[in-house]
Amino acid sequence: MDDPTTPSSPGLRLMDLIEHLVREGRPLALPEVVATTGWPKPTVHRMLQQLEQGGWLQREPDGRRYALAPRLLRLGEGALGASTQHGVRHAVLRQLVAELGESCNLTALSGAEVVYLDRVESAFPLRLELRPGTRVPLHCSASGKLFLAHLGAARRQALLDGLTLSGHTATTLTRREALETELATIRRQGHAFDAEEFVDGLVCIAVPVRAPGERDVRCALALQAPSARVPLARLPQFLPRLTQAAQALARTL
């Protein structure tokens, strides 16, 4: 392991120590931690005390050895559960793309943007690759307009007040009145379209993903395709399968 005296933040050094203890898989006394890490004894002693005070480690009955505390074990279980849920969501997307033949993604509202949580690309060579973590504008993406449409009125108006309605293509809605009219339509019909508003030649349809028992739209499930292969008028044919997949995804939230 790296010497903690090398430039690094204190938080990262503590995480390095936790990782070391987890990897050892048994309670360790201070001299053992010093011997196995090669770190200075005063530094290791201070770090072990900090982790114990924070509830991440606890002393064994002998008072000498440090073991993983319930707080750290719960964190590990939570991380494993999140990983499992991500795997389930990715499997839903993968099956959807296999059936429909077009790229699909799962997104969330992040501030004044849409962030891609997961995405599976189609097998066609003509496609636009957007990786998880990619951010796109609210006003000209199907998912973004879906989120805007289903926000509470006060929050929606606050977001719209702060948005710059930049024109990305000839069909981008750059007038506030036109965008608000479309948002009202989205609320009525329950789904949203991107009519080549973000990227020329790319169309999209998005449906809401709501956690069980909630009205809020937690995520959006969207299908994207080149308009040369799937004209905008054909997108509604994907709605039944997208809605079914959105219900499956909702159960993972």
LOGU-915785 format. One record per atom (N, C-alpha, C): residue in one letter; y, z, x. Coordinates in pm, whole numbers, padded with zeros to 5 digits, always signed. Example, Ala and Ser with C-alpha at 12.3 -4.5 7.8 and 13.67 -1.06 7.14 Angstrom:
REM residues 2
A-00569+00780+01319
A-00450+00780+01230
A-00330+00780+01320
S-00225+00708+01285
S-00106+00714+01367
S+00003+00787+01290
REM end
This chain:
REM residues 253
M-00119+00000+00084
M+00000+00000+00000
M+00124+00000+00088
D+00234-00046+00033
D+00359-00048+00107
D+00407+00094+00133
D+00473+00114+00248
D+00535+00242+00280
D+00653+00262+00187
P+00659+00376+00113
P+00769+00396+00018
P+00903+00412+00085
T+00905+00423+00220
T+01033+00429+00287
T+01096+00292+00300
T+01020+00184+00273
T+01077+00051+00275
T+01164+00034+00152
P+01264-00059+00158
P+01355-00076+00044
P+01280-00105-00085
S+01297-00020-00184
S+01235-00036-00315
S+01298+00068-00406
S+01299+00039-00536
S+01359+00135-00627
S+01265+00254-00645
P+01319+00374-00670
P+01234+00491-00692
P+01135+00471-00806
G+01180+00404-00911
G+01090+00379-01024
G+00970+00296-00986
L+00992+00193-00905
L+00881+00108-00863
L+00787+00184-00771
R+00841+00273-00686
R+00754+00352-00598
R+00664+00443-00680
L+00720+00502-00786
L+00637+00585-00873
L+00528+00504-00940
M+00561+00382-00983
M+00460+00296-01044
M+00352+00259-00944
D+00391+00236-00818
D+00292+00209-00713
D+00195+00327-00698
L+00248+00447-00705
L+00164+00566-00691
L+00070+00580-00811
I+00123+00557-00931
I+00036+00561-01050
I-00077+00460-01036
E-00042+00339-00995
E-00144+00235-00978
E-00251+00279-00879
H-00209+00343-00771
H-00303+00391-00671
H-00398+00496-00729
L-00344+00591-00804
L-00427+00697-00863
L-00525+00640-00966
V-00478+00543-01045
V-00566+00480-01143
V-00680+00407-01072
R-00646+00337-00965
R-00747+00262-00891
R-00851+00354-00826
E-00809+00471-00780
E-00902+00566-00719
E-01003+00617-00821
G-00958+00634-00946
G-01051+00670-01053
G-01100+00813-01051
R-01032+00903-00980
R-01074+01044-00975
R-00951+01128-00941
P-00953+01257-00977
P-00842+01345-00941
P-00831+01356-00789
L-00709+01358-00739
L-00684+01365-00595
L-00589+01479-00564
A-00615+01547-00451
A-00524+01650-00400
A-00418+01583-00314
L-00311+01655-00289
L-00201+01601-00210
L-00248+01544-00077
P-00331+01615+00003
P-00373+01558+00132
P-00450+01427+00115
E-00528+01416+00007
E-00604+01293-00015
E-00512+01177-00048
V-00409+01203-00128
V-00314+01096-00162
V-00241+01051-00036
V-00201+01147+00048
V-00132+01113+00172
V-00223+01029+00261
A-00351+01070+00270
A-00444+01000+00358
A-00474+00859+00309
T-00488+00843+00178
T-00526+00711+00127
T-00409+00615+00113
T-00287+00669+00101
T-00171+00581+00090
T-00104+00556+00224
G-00114+00654+00313
G-00043+00643+00440
G+00105+00676+00428
W+00145+00735+00315
W+00286+00766+00293
W+00318+00905+00349
P+00442+00931+00379
P+00481+01063+00429
P+00450+01173+00328
K+00403+01288+00378
K+00364+01396+00289
K+00478+01446+00201
P+00600+01467+00255
P+00709+01515+00167
P+00739+01416+00054
T+00731+01286+00086
T+00760+01185-00017
T+00654+01189-00127
V+00526+01195-00087
V+00417+01199-00184
V+00425+01325-00269
H+00453+01438-00206
H+00462+01564-00279
H+00572+01557-00386
R+00687+01504-00348
R+00798+01492-00443
R+00761+01399-00560
M+00696+01287-00529
M+00659+01192-00634
M+00555+01250-00728
L+00457+01322-00676
L+00355+01383-00761
L+00419+01486-00854
Q+00515+01563-00802
Q+00584+01660-00887
Q+00663+01591-00998
Q+00728+01480-00965
Q+00805+01407-01066
Q+00714+01355-01177
L+00599+01300-01138
L+00506+01247-01237
L+00444+01357-01322
E+00421+01473-01260
E+00368+01586-01336
E+00473+01636-01435
Q+00597+01648-01391
Q+00704+01694-01480
Q+00728+01597-01595
G+00708+01469-01569
G+00726+01369-01673
G+00608+01356-01768
G+00502+01429-01742
G+00385+01424-01831
G+00290+01310-01802
W+00305+01243-01688
W+00217+01132-01653
W+00092+01179-01579
L+00105+01289-01506
L-00008+01349-01435
L-00020+01495-01476
Q-00140+01552-01457
Q-00160+01694-01484
Q-00252+01751-01376
R-00237+01881-01350
R-00321+01947-01250
R-00459+01977-01308
E-00558+01965-01222
E-00692+02010-01256
E-00694+02163-01256
P-00798+02226-01315
P-00802+02373-01319
P-00791+02440-01183
D-00831+02369-01077
D-00820+02431-00944
D-00676+02436-00894
G-00582+02368-00966
G-00441+02371-00930
G-00405+02284-00813
R-00502+02217-00752
R-00475+02137-00632
R-00477+01987-00659
R-00567+01946-00744
R-00587+01802-00764
R-00509+01754-00886
Y-00461+01629-00874
Y-00382+01566-00980
Y-00469+01463-01054
A-00465+01471-01186
A-00541+01378-01271
A-00446+01307-01367
L-00494+01198-01424
L-00415+01124-01522
L-00398+01209-01648
A-00275+01219-01696
A-00246+01300-01815
A-00260+01216-01942
P-00273+01281-02058
P-00288+01206-02184
P-00178+01102-02207
R-00055+01132-02164
R+00054+01036-02185
R+00025+00903-02115
L-00026+00912-01991
L-00058+00790-01916
L-00178+00719-01977
L-00276+00796-02023
L-00394+00735-02086
L-00355+00662-02215
R-00263+00722-02292
R-00218+00656-02415
R-00145+00526-02383
L-00067+00528-02274
L+00003+00407-02232
L-00097+00297-02198
G-00202+00333-02125
G-00304+00234-02090
G-00374+00179-02212
E-00405+00268-02306
E-00471+00222-02429
E-00380+00130-02508
G-00250+00165-02513
G-00154+00081-02585
G-00140-00056-02521
A-00136-00060-02387
A-00125-00187-02316
A-00248-00273-02341
L-00366-00208-02341
L-00489-00283-02368
L-00489-00338-02509
G-00441-00255-02605
G-00435-00302-02743
G-00340-00418-02759
A-00224-00411-02692
A-00128-00520-02700
A-00186-00647-02642
S-00260-00634-02532
S-00323-00750-02471
S-00425-00813-02565
T-00501-00725-02633
T-00601-00775-02727
T-00535-00849-02842
Q-00426-00790-02896
Q-00357-00855-03006
Q-00298-00988-02963
H-00247-00994-02839
H-00195-01122-02789
H-00307-01224-02784
G-00426-01180-02741
G-00539-01273-02736
G-00575-01326-02874
V-00568-01238-02975
V-00598-01280-03112
V-00494-01382-03158
R-00366-01353-03133
R-00260-01445-03174
R-00274-01580-03106
H-00306-01578-02977
H-00321-01704-02904
H-00439-01784-02959
A-00545-01714-02998
A-00661-01783-03055
A-00625-01849-03187
V-00541-01783-03269
V-00496-01843-03395
V-00417-01970-03368
L-00326-01964-03270
L-00247-02082-03236
L-00336-02195-03183
R-00430-02159-03098
R-00518-02260-03040
R-00600-02332-03147
Q-00651-02254-03244
Q-00729-02314-03353
Q-00639-02403-03439
L-00517-02359-03461
L-00423-02436-03543
L-00393-02571-03478
V-00369-02570-03348
V-00341-02695-03276
V-00463-02786-03276
A-00581-02727-03263
A-00704-02807-03265
A-00721-02879-03398
E-00681-02811-03507
E-00696-02869-03640
E-00586-02970-03673
L-00461-02936-03639
L-00347-03018-03680
L-00308-03122-03576
G-00344-03098-03450
G-00319-03197-03347
G-00180-03196-03287
E-00095-03102-03330
E+00041-03095-03278
E+00068-02957-03218
S+00169-02949-03131
S+00203-02824-03064
S+00253-02720-03164
C+00210-02595-03143
C+00252-02486-03231
C+00299-02368-03146
N+00393-02292-03201
N+00445-02178-03127
N+00475-02061-03218
L+00479-01943-03157
L+00515-01819-03225
L+00642-01769-03160
T+00745-01741-03241
T+00875-01702-03187
T+00925-01574-03252
A+01027-01515-03188
A+01091-01396-03243
A+01242-01410-03225
L+01316-01333-03303
L+01461-01328-03289
L+01495-01233-03176
S+01575-01281-03081
S+01616-01198-02967
S+01766-01212-02948
G+01840-01114-02999
G+01985-01122-02992
G+02036-01237-03075
A+02104-01330-03011
A+02156-01448-03081
A+02079-01573-03043
E+01951-01555-03006
E+01866-01668-02968
E+01726-01649-03025
V+01648-01754-03013
V+01506-01750-03046
V+01429-01748-02915
V+01332-01657-02903
V+01251-01652-02782
V+01107-01688-02818
Y+01045-01770-02733
Y+00906-01810-02753
Y+00813-01699-02705
L+00732-01646-02796
L+00634-01544-02759
L+00505-01608-02709
D+00466-01717-02770
D+00343-01786-02730
D+00351-01930-02778
R+00278-02017-02713
R+00280-02158-02750
R+00152-02225-02700
V+00102-02316-02780
V-00013-02399-02741
V+00028-02544-02759
E+00013-02621-02653
E+00054-02761-02655
E-00055-02850-02715
S-00013-02962-02771
S-00107-03062-02822
S-00170-03136-02705
A-00274-03210-02734
A-00342-03286-02629
A-00275-03420-02604
F-00178-03456-02688
F-00112-03586-02672
F-00022-03585-02547
P-00014-03697-02479
P+00074-03703-02361
P+00222-03698-02398
L+00257-03742-02519
L+00396-03739-02564
L+00423-03606-02631
R+00488-03515-02555
R+00515-03381-02606
R+00625-03319-02521
L+00683-03211-02573
L+00784-03136-02501
L+00726-03000-02469
E+00705-02971-02342
E+00644-02844-02303
E+00750-02735-02295
L+00730-02630-02373
L+00819-02513-02375
L+00732-02389-02354
R+00754-02320-02246
R+00670-02206-02209
R+00712-02078-02281
P+00620-01981-02295
P+00659-01850-02346
P+00774-01793-02262
G+00869-01731-02331
G+00988-01681-02262
G+01106-01776-02274
T+01078-01903-02312
T+01187-01999-02334
T+01275-01952-02448
R+01406-01972-02434
R+01501-01935-02539
R+01570-02060-02591
V+01586-02067-02722
V+01651-02181-02784
V+01755-02130-02883
P+01854-02214-02918
P+01961-02169-03008
P+01913-02141-03149
L+01986-02057-03219
L+01952-02024-03357
L+01985-02139-03453
H+02102-02199-03436
H+02155-02286-03540
H+02092-02424-03546
C+02016-02463-03442
C+01960-02598-03442
C+01811-02601-03418
S+01744-02488-03438
S+01598-02484-03429
S+01543-02438-03564
A+01425-02485-03599
A+01367-02448-03728
A+01345-02297-03737
S+01290-02239-03630
S+01266-02094-03630
S+01398-02018-03638
G+01498-02064-03563
G+01627-01996-03563
G+01691-01994-03700
K+01689-02107-03767
K+01747-02114-03901
K+01667-02030-04000
L+01536-02022-03979
L+01452-01939-04065
L+01491-01792-04049
F+01509-01747-03925
F+01550-01608-03902
F+01687-01581-03965
L+01782-01671-03941
L+01916-01654-03997
L+01912-01644-04149
A+01834-01730-04209
A+01829-01736-04355
A+01778-01605-04416
H+01688-01537-04345
H+01625-01419-04403
H+01684-01288-04354
L+01788-01293-04273
L+01857-01171-04235
L+01937-01116-04352
G+01966-00987-04348
G+02057-00931-04446
G+02192-01000-04435
A+02266-01005-04545
A+02392-01081-04549
A+02490-01036-04441
A+02504-00905-04422
A+02602-00855-04325
A+02563-00895-04182
R+02436-00880-04149
R+02393-00915-04014
R+02401-01066-03992
R+02365-01144-04095
R+02373-01289-04082
R+02517-01333-04056
Q+02611-01278-04132
Q+02750-01317-04114
Q+02802-01277-03976
A+02758-01160-03928
A+02800-01116-03795
A+02747-01210-03687
L+02623-01251-03702
L+02566-01345-03603
L+02636-01479-03609
L+02657-01529-03730
L+02724-01658-03745
L+02866-01654-03689
D+02934-01539-03708
D+03070-01526-03655
D+03073-01539-03504
G+02963-01497-03439
G+02960-01500-03294
G+02897-01624-03235
L+02841-01711-03319
L+02773-01831-03268
L+02871-01944-03242
T+02845-02015-03135
T+02914-02142-03111
T+02820-02252-03158
L+02858-02325-03259
L+02769-02426-03317
L+02779-02555-03236
S+02723-02550-03118
S+02728-02665-03026
S+02642-02778-03079
G+02689-02900-03059
G+02614-03018-03099
G+02519-03062-02989
H+02389-03054-03014
H+02288-03096-02916
H+02244-03240-02939
T+02249-03282-03066
T+02216-03419-03103
T+02311-03463-03213
A+02293-03585-03257
A+02379-03636-03364
A+02355-03566-03497
T+02239-03501-03514
T+02207-03437-03642
T+02226-03286-03641
T+02270-03227-03530
T+02295-03082-03525
T+02401-03044-03627
L+02376-02935-03699
L+02474-02885-03795
L+02580-02805-03719
T+02696-02863-03703
T+02802-02799-03625
T+02913-02741-03712
R+02904-02760-03844
R+03002-02701-03936
R+02940-02580-04005
R+03012-02472-04006
R+02962-02346-04064
R+02919-02365-04209
E+02998-02438-04286
E+02965-02457-04428
E+02832-02529-04445
A+02810-02633-04365
A+02686-02709-04376
A+02566-02623-04337
L+02582-02541-04234
L+02472-02454-04190
L+02441-02350-04297
E+02543-02290-04356
E+02519-02187-04458
E+02453-02248-04582
T+02487-02371-04615
T+02422-02439-04727
T+02274-02458-04698
E+02243-02497-04575
E+02101-02515-04538
E+02027-02382-04537
L+02092-02276-04492
L+02027-02145-04492
L+01992-02101-04634
A+02079-02131-04728
A+02050-02098-04868
A+01929-02175-04917
T+01918-02302-04876
T+01802-02383-04914
T+01675-02326-04854
I+01683-02282-04729
I+01566-02223-04661
I+01520-02098-04734
R+01613-02015-04778
R+01576-01894-04851
R+01503-01929-04980
R+01545-02036-05045
R+01480-02076-05171
R+01341-02134-05146
Q+01329-02221-05045
Q+01201-02292-05027
Q+01103-02216-04938
G+01152-02123-04857
G+01062-02038-04778
G+01022-02093-04643
H+01068-02212-04608
H+01037-02268-04476
H+01159-02346-04426
A+01157-02381-04298
A+01273-02446-04238
A+01231-02568-04158
F+01323-02664-04148
F+01300-02786-04070
F+01399-02797-03955
D+01357-02864-03852
D+01447-02910-03745
D+01438-03062-03747
A+01543-03125-03798
A+01545-03271-03812
A+01608-03335-03688
E+01540-03319-03574
E+01590-03369-03447
E+01727-03310-03415
E+01744-03183-03449
E+01875-03117-03431
E+01892-03053-03293
F+01781-03023-03227
F+01787-02962-03095
F+01758-03063-02984
V+01656-03146-03007
V+01617-03249-02910
V+01596-03380-02984
D+01658-03486-02939
D+01637-03617-02999
D+01490-03654-02996
G+01439-03699-03111
G+01301-03743-03117
G+01200-03633-03142
L+01247-03508-03163
L+01155-03397-03187
L+01185-03333-03322
V+01083-03324-03409
V+01098-03259-03539
V+01012-03134-03542
C+01044-03045-03635
C+00975-02916-03638
C+00978-02859-03779
I+00876-02781-03812
I+00874-02704-03936
I+00831-02563-03902
A+00896-02463-03961
A+00867-02323-03932
A+00846-02244-04060
V+00753-02149-04055
V+00725-02061-04168
V+00736-01916-04120
P+00768-01824-04210
P+00783-01684-04168
P+00651-01613-04147
V+00653-01517-04055
V+00540-01426-04033
V+00591-01286-04062
R+00540-01227-04168
R+00584-01093-04210
R+00470-00994-04189
A+00503-00877-04134
A+00403-00772-04121
A+00360-00728-04261
P+00234-00687-04277
P+00186-00645-04410
P+00276-00538-04471
G+00316-00561-04595
G+00398-00465-04667
G+00546-00472-04636
E+00588-00565-04551
E+00729-00577-04515
E+00788-00706-04570
R+00916-00702-04601
R+00986-00823-04646
R+01055-00895-04530
D+01086-00818-04425
D+01156-00877-04310
D+01067-00979-04239
V+01132-01081-04185
V+01060-01182-04108
V+01053-01134-03963
R+00936-01092-03919
R+00921-01038-03784
R+00912-01151-03681
C+00839-01257-03715
C+00820-01371-03625
C+00824-01499-03708
A+00824-01611-03638
A+00815-01741-03705
A+00706-01822-03639
L+00631-01893-03720
L+00527-01984-03672
L+00577-02125-03696
A+00577-02206-03592
A+00634-02340-03604
A+00542-02446-03545
L+00550-02563-03602
L+00481-02681-03551
L+00586-02782-03509
Q+00572-02838-03388
Q+00664-02938-03336
Q+00589-03067-03307
A+00657-03178-03327
A+00594-03308-03302
A+00701-03413-03276
P+00669-03514-03198
P+00762-03627-03182
P+00777-03699-03315
S+00900-03733-03350
S+00922-03802-03477
S+00856-03940-03479
A+00831-03997-03362
A+00762-04127-03356
A+00619-04115-03404
R+00562-03996-03391
R+00423-03976-03434
R+00416-03909-03571
V+00508-03816-03597
V+00511-03744-03725
V+00653-03751-03780
P+00681-03841-03869
P+00816-03847-03929
P+00848-03718-04003
L+00976-03688-04014
L+01020-03566-04080
L+00960-03551-04219
A+00949-03660-04292
A+00898-03655-04430
A+00753-03612-04438
R+00680-03621-04327
R+00539-03583-04327
R+00517-03437-04295
L+00618-03368-04247
L+00600-03229-04205
L+00549-03137-04317
P+00593-03152-04442
P+00544-03061-04546
P+00393-03062-04565
Q+00327-03167-04520
Q+00181-03171-04537
Q+00112-03062-04453
F+00182-03009-04353
F+00124-02905-04269
F+00145-02766-04327
L+00226-02753-04432
L+00261-02622-04485
L+00142-02535-04526
P+00044-02586-04600
P-00066-02498-04641
P-00138-02433-04523
R-00167-02511-04421
R-00240-02456-04306
R-00151-02364-04223
L-00022-02398-04210
L+00070-02311-04137
L+00085-02176-04208
T+00095-02179-04339
T+00108-02055-04417
T-00015-01968-04402
Q-00132-02032-04404
Q-00257-01958-04386
Q-00260-01893-04247
A-00221-01968-04145
A-00220-01914-04009
A-00118-01802-03996
A-00002-01815-04062
A+00100-01712-04058
A+00048-01580-04118
Q-00034-01591-04221
Q-00093-01471-04281
Q-00191-01405-04185
A-00265-01487-04111
A-00358-01433-04011
A-00280-01364-03898
L-00171-01427-03855
L-00088-01369-03749
L-00023-01239-03795
A+00014-01233-03923
A+00079-01112-03975
A-00009-00990-03960
R-00139-01009-03969
R-00231-00897-03958
R-00238-00841-03816
T-00184-00913-03718
T-00185-00864-03579
T-00056-00789-03546
L+00040-00786-03637
L+00169-00722-03607
L+00163-00572-03630
REM end
